[in-house]
Amino acid sequence: MGTIPPDRVCIQTSATSIDKAIPIEQFTDMTLEVSTLLLESGAHCERIFRNVQRIARDTDFDVEIFLSFTAISISVTDKKNPKSSLTKNKRIKHHSAHFGILTDTSLLTWKVIEKEISLSELKHSLDKLKESSKYPIWLVRLFIGIACGCLCLLAGGNWIDGVFTLSASIAGLTIRQEMIKRSFNLMISIVCSAFITTTISGLNSLYGLGKCPESSVATAVLFLIPGVPLINSIIDLLEGYIPTGIARGAFGGFILLCIAVGMFLSMTLIGINNF
């Protein structure tokens, strides 16, 4: 019998066998990283659970995950040695919406299950994904303003109403972003943002410059509406994640209250009483 060439031995070493040898602590850290990244980017609970179970499917580990609005807890048990288990927790720093990260993370977990990448490569890809460049802040502000201005036109306003809406939404978004950057409370920043946005767009209504100034006031604050938390709240409640669903609903509801407070203060200040 002839000897097997060394390169043939390397070819027969599969990604699965390498993955099964991954330490339990490293595997726990990786699943916790995936869960945190998804939750902070706006994923609902069932989507997070599916992605984690997809990673663990062909490994020697059982994974139990507990999701809350402010933290994630993951327990990993070795199937071959049930006494070997590890539990780790991680605090959620913020809640935002980044659909690019959600899509890319899900695609990476599918590549793991289809043996296109190993778990070690998944960890490297996640690190690169977190460090990926975002859109320039001026571009985000500009297109948010354009979107709100277009909504004003669709609501019956003319180009004067649209310009007021565009200017007000850019100013309001800038206020919110800069306050959050300086570690102000999120709700306080939303109240201030709604106040500034309504004040600028309300000048159009106060002086009657446009065709439909009310549409300017109504559409300028739409960038503050918490659509993702409210939708995720309904999805989580329907799928049985009751505590997280209630927390997300309360979070979204309180944002709506802060928007209303900011608009009320602005309208009271500039004297709009026919809105």
C-alpha positions as CSV (number, residue, x, y, z in Angstrom):
1,M,0.0,0.0,0.0
2,G,1.3,3.5,-0.9
3,T,1.3,6.4,1.4
4,I,-1.3,9.2,1.1
5,P,0.4,12.4,-0.1
6,P,0.3,15.2,2.4
7,D,-1.7,17.5,0.2
8,R,-4.4,14.8,-0.1
9,V,-4.7,14.7,3.7
10,C,-5.2,18.5,3.8
11,I,-7.9,18.3,1.2
12,Q,-9.9,15.8,3.2
13,T,-9.9,18.0,6.3
14,S,-13.4,19.6,6.1
15,A,-14.6,22.9,7.6
16,T,-17.1,20.9,9.7
17,S,-14.4,19.0,11.5
18,I,-12.5,22.2,12.3
19,D,-15.7,23.8,13.5
20,K,-16.5,21.0,15.9
21,A,-13.2,21.4,17.6
22,I,-13.8,25.1,18.3
23,P,-13.7,25.8,22.1
24,I,-17.0,26.3,23.8
25,E,-16.0,29.8,25.1
26,Q,-15.1,30.9,21.6
27,F,-18.4,29.6,20.2
28,T,-20.4,31.3,22.9
29,D,-18.7,34.6,22.2
30,M,-19.4,34.3,18.5
31,T,-23.1,33.5,18.9
32,L,-23.4,36.3,21.4
33,E,-21.8,38.7,18.9
34,V,-24.2,37.7,16.2
35,S,-27.2,38.1,18.5
36,T,-26.1,41.5,19.7
37,L,-25.3,42.8,16.2
38,L,-28.7,41.7,14.9
39,L,-30.7,43.1,17.9
40,E,-28.9,46.4,17.8
41,S,-29.5,46.7,14.0
42,G,-33.3,46.2,14.3
43,A,-34.0,42.4,14.0
44,H,-37.0,40.9,15.6
45,C,-36.5,38.1,18.1
46,E,-37.4,35.1,16.0
47,R,-34.9,36.2,13.3
48,I,-32.1,36.3,15.9
49,F,-33.1,32.9,17.2
50,R,-33.1,31.4,13.7
51,N,-29.7,32.8,12.8
52,V,-28.1,31.5,16.1
53,Q,-29.6,28.0,15.6
54,R,-28.4,28.0,12.0
55,I,-24.9,28.5,13.2
56,A,-25.2,25.8,15.9
57,R,-26.9,23.2,13.7
58,D,-23.9,21.2,12.6
59,T,-21.7,21.7,15.7
60,D,-21.4,19.7,19.0
61,F,-23.2,22.5,20.9
62,D,-26.8,23.1,22.1
63,V,-27.6,26.8,22.4
64,E,-30.3,28.4,24.5
65,I,-30.9,32.1,24.1
66,F,-32.8,34.7,26.2
67,L,-33.6,38.0,24.5
68,S,-34.7,41.1,26.3
69,F,-34.8,44.7,25.3
70,T,-31.6,45.7,27.1
71,A,-29.5,42.5,27.2
72,I,-28.9,39.1,25.7
73,S,-28.1,35.9,27.6
74,I,-26.8,32.8,25.9
75,S,-26.2,29.3,27.4
76,V,-24.1,26.8,25.4
77,T,-23.9,23.1,26.3
78,D,-21.5,20.5,24.8
79,K,-23.6,17.6,23.5
80,K,-20.9,15.1,24.1
81,N,-20.3,16.3,27.7
82,P,-23.6,17.8,29.1
83,K,-21.7,18.9,32.3
84,S,-19.6,21.2,30.2
85,S,-21.7,24.4,29.7
86,L,-21.2,28.1,29.6
87,T,-23.5,31.1,30.0
88,K,-22.6,34.7,29.0
89,N,-24.6,37.9,29.0
90,K,-24.1,41.1,27.0
91,R,-25.8,44.5,27.4
92,I,-27.4,46.2,24.4
93,K,-25.9,49.6,23.8
94,H,-28.5,51.1,21.4
95,H,-31.4,50.3,19.2
96,S,-31.2,51.4,15.5
97,A,-32.2,50.2,12.1
98,H,-29.5,49.0,9.7
99,F,-31.0,46.6,7.1
100,G,-27.6,46.2,5.3
101,I,-26.1,44.6,8.5
102,L,-29.2,42.4,9.0
103,T,-29.0,41.1,5.4
104,D,-25.3,40.5,5.4
105,T,-25.3,38.8,8.8
106,S,-28.1,36.4,7.7
107,L,-26.2,35.6,4.5
108,L,-23.1,34.8,6.5
109,T,-25.0,32.3,8.7
110,W,-26.4,30.6,5.6
111,K,-22.8,30.3,4.3
112,V,-21.9,28.5,7.5
113,I,-24.7,26.0,7.2
114,E,-23.9,25.4,3.5
115,K,-20.2,24.8,4.4
116,E,-19.0,27.8,2.3
117,I,-17.2,29.3,5.3
118,S,-16.1,28.0,8.7
119,L,-17.0,29.4,12.1
120,S,-13.5,31.0,12.3
121,E,-14.1,32.7,9.0
122,L,-17.5,33.8,10.2
123,K,-15.9,35.6,13.2
124,H,-13.5,37.4,10.8
125,S,-16.4,38.4,8.5
126,L,-18.4,39.7,11.4
127,D,-15.5,41.9,12.5
128,K,-15.1,43.3,9.0
129,L,-18.9,43.9,8.8
130,K,-18.9,45.9,12.0
131,E,-16.0,48.0,10.7
132,S,-17.5,48.6,7.3
133,S,-17.9,52.2,6.3
134,K,-21.3,54.0,6.7
135,Y,-22.8,56.6,4.5
136,P,-21.4,60.2,5.1
137,I,-23.5,62.0,7.6
138,W,-24.1,64.9,5.3
139,L,-25.5,62.6,2.7
140,V,-27.9,61.0,5.2
141,R,-29.2,64.4,6.3
142,L,-29.6,65.5,2.8
143,F,-31.6,62.5,1.6
144,I,-33.7,62.4,4.8
145,G,-34.6,66.0,4.0
146,I,-35.4,65.2,0.4
147,A,-37.6,62.3,1.4
148,C,-39.6,64.4,3.8
149,G,-39.9,67.2,1.2
150,C,-41.2,64.7,-1.3
151,L,-43.8,63.4,1.2
152,C,-44.9,67.0,1.6
153,L,-45.5,67.3,-2.1
154,L,-47.4,64.1,-2.2
155,A,-49.6,65.4,0.7
156,G,-50.7,68.4,-1.5
157,G,-48.0,71.0,-0.8
158,N,-46.2,73.0,-3.4
159,W,-42.5,73.7,-3.8
160,I,-42.5,76.3,-1.1
161,D,-44.0,73.9,1.4
162,G,-41.5,71.3,0.2
163,V,-38.5,73.6,0.8
164,F,-39.7,74.4,4.3
165,T,-40.1,70.7,5.0
166,L,-36.7,69.8,3.6
167,S,-35.0,72.6,5.7
168,A,-36.9,71.7,8.9
169,S,-36.2,67.9,8.7
170,I,-32.5,68.5,8.0
171,A,-32.2,70.9,10.9
172,G,-34.2,68.5,13.2
173,L,-32.1,65.5,12.2
174,T,-28.9,67.4,12.8
175,I,-30.1,68.4,16.3
176,R,-30.9,64.8,17.2
177,Q,-27.7,63.3,15.9
178,E,-25.5,66.0,17.5
179,M,-27.3,65.6,20.9
180,I,-26.9,61.8,20.8
181,K,-23.2,62.2,19.9
182,R,-22.8,64.3,23.0
183,S,-24.5,61.6,25.2
184,F,-27.8,63.4,25.7
185,N,-30.8,61.3,26.7
186,L,-32.4,59.8,23.6
187,M,-35.9,61.0,24.5
188,I,-34.7,64.6,25.3
189,S,-33.0,64.7,22.0
190,I,-36.2,63.7,20.2
191,V,-38.2,66.4,22.0
192,C,-35.7,69.0,21.0
193,S,-35.5,67.7,17.4
194,A,-39.4,67.7,17.1
195,F,-39.4,71.2,18.6
196,I,-36.9,72.6,16.1
197,T,-38.4,70.8,13.1
198,T,-41.9,72.1,13.9
199,T,-40.7,75.6,14.6
200,I,-39.0,75.9,11.2
201,S,-41.9,74.2,9.3
202,G,-44.4,76.2,11.4
203,L,-43.1,79.5,10.0
204,N,-44.6,78.5,6.7
205,S,-48.0,77.9,8.4
206,L,-47.7,81.1,10.5
207,Y,-47.2,83.3,7.5
208,G,-49.1,81.3,4.9
209,L,-46.4,81.2,2.3
210,G,-47.1,77.9,0.7
211,K,-50.2,76.3,-0.9
212,C,-50.8,73.8,2.0
213,P,-48.6,74.8,5.0
214,E,-50.2,72.2,7.2
215,S,-48.7,69.5,5.1
216,S,-45.2,71.0,5.8
217,V,-45.7,70.7,9.6
218,A,-47.2,67.2,9.4
219,T,-44.5,65.7,7.1
220,A,-41.4,67.4,8.5
221,V,-41.3,65.2,11.6
222,L,-41.9,61.9,9.9
223,F,-38.2,61.0,10.1
224,L,-38.6,60.7,13.9
225,I,-41.5,58.1,13.7
226,P,-40.2,54.8,15.3
227,G,-41.5,52.5,12.6
228,V,-39.0,49.6,13.2
229,P,-39.6,49.3,17.0
230,L,-43.3,49.4,16.5
231,I,-43.3,46.8,13.7
232,N,-40.9,44.5,15.6
233,S,-43.1,44.9,18.7
234,I,-46.1,43.4,16.8
235,I,-44.0,40.6,15.3
236,D,-42.5,39.7,18.7
237,L,-46.0,39.6,20.4
238,L,-47.4,37.4,17.6
239,E,-44.4,35.0,17.8
240,G,-44.6,34.7,21.6
241,Y,-41.7,36.9,22.7
242,I,-44.1,38.8,25.1
243,P,-41.6,40.7,27.4
244,T,-39.5,42.0,24.5
245,G,-42.6,42.8,22.4
246,I,-44.1,44.9,25.2
247,A,-40.8,46.6,25.8
248,R,-40.4,47.5,22.2
249,G,-44.0,48.8,22.0
250,A,-43.4,50.9,25.1
251,F,-40.2,52.3,23.6
252,G,-41.9,53.2,20.4
253,G,-44.9,54.7,22.2
254,F,-42.7,56.9,24.3
255,I,-40.9,58.2,21.3
256,L,-44.2,59.1,19.8
257,L,-45.1,60.9,23.0
258,C,-41.8,62.9,22.9
259,I,-42.5,63.9,19.3
260,A,-46.0,65.1,20.4
261,V,-44.5,67.1,23.3
262,G,-41.9,68.8,21.0
263,M,-44.5,69.7,18.5
264,F,-46.9,71.0,21.1
265,L,-44.3,73.2,22.7
266,S,-43.3,74.6,19.3
267,M,-46.9,75.3,18.2
268,T,-47.6,77.0,21.6
269,L,-44.6,79.2,21.2
270,I,-45.2,80.4,17.7
271,G,-48.9,80.5,18.0
272,I,-50.2,77.9,15.6
273,N,-53.8,77.1,16.7
274,N,-55.4,75.9,13.5
275,F,-53.3,72.7,12.9
